[in-house]
């Protein structure tokens, strides 16, 4: 993969996995690849960063909303014989050349 958006898996998550982006099931080797403890996606994923004071204040006062793109990555795995969900995992964008 030339550019990969990565999602580190928490230590407690074990394979086999079911991966969802914004509630849509993803297909292994088509949408993502598991490399060690990381999911690598070929399509761009975005997560809204921290809000600055002015943006936060404008939302609080009802002047503006937050309309930025925010992809949610969720993983379903099995632990102790039960299906578990790791929701809202952090997305790491590809490194930018310096």
N, C-alpha and C positions, 0 to 999 in steps of 0.2 A: 504494500500500500504506500503510495507516495505521500499523501497527507492523511493523517488519521486523527479523528477526535476520539479521545480515550475516556473510559470510565473505569476507575479503579474499583475492584470488587472488595467488599469488606472481608475480613478474615473468616467470619462465620459462614460465608456463602460457599457452597460446594456444588460441583456439577452432579447431575445434569441440571441445566438452567433453561428457563423460559425467559426471553427478554422482550420487553415492551417499551416503545417510545411513544409517549402521549397516548397510551392505551392501545396502540396498534402492535400486534405481534410482529417480531422481527425474525428473519430467517438466517440461521447460521450459514456462513460462507457466502451469502448474498448481501445481507445488510451489515453483518458484523463478523468478527473473528475473535475467538478467545485466545489470548497469548499470556500464559501464566495466570496472574491474578488481575488481568486487565481485559476489558472489552474494547476492541478497536472498530470504529465505524468509518465507512467510506463517505457517507453523506454528512454534510455539515450539521452539527448540533449546536444549539445556543442555550446559554443560561443567563438570565438577567443577573447582573452583578449587584453589589450593594448600592443602595440608593444614597445619594448625597443629601445634605441637609435641605437644600432648596427644593429638590424633587420630593423629598419626604414631606416637607412642609406644605407644598402645593397639593399633594394627594390628601394630606390630613385636612386641609382647609377646603377641599372639594373643588379646587381650581383645575386640577388635571388628574388624569388617571395614569396607570402604567400600562403601556401597550407594546412593550418590547417582546420580542420572541423569547420564549422560554420552553425548552424541551425537557420533559420529565422522563427519566430512564428508570424503569422498575424491573426487578429481577425476581422471578419465582424460583425457589429451590426447595429441596427437601431436607429436613433436619429432625432427627428423632422420630421418623416415620410420619411426620406431618409436613404439609406444604406451608412454607413461610414466604413472606414478601419483604424484600429490601427495596424501599420506595424512595424516589427522589434522589438517586445517586448523583454525585457531582460529575460534571463533564469538564474535561481538560482539553482545550483547543490545541491544534498542532503548534509546535514551536515555530516561531517566526525567525527567518534567517536574519542574522545580525549584520 
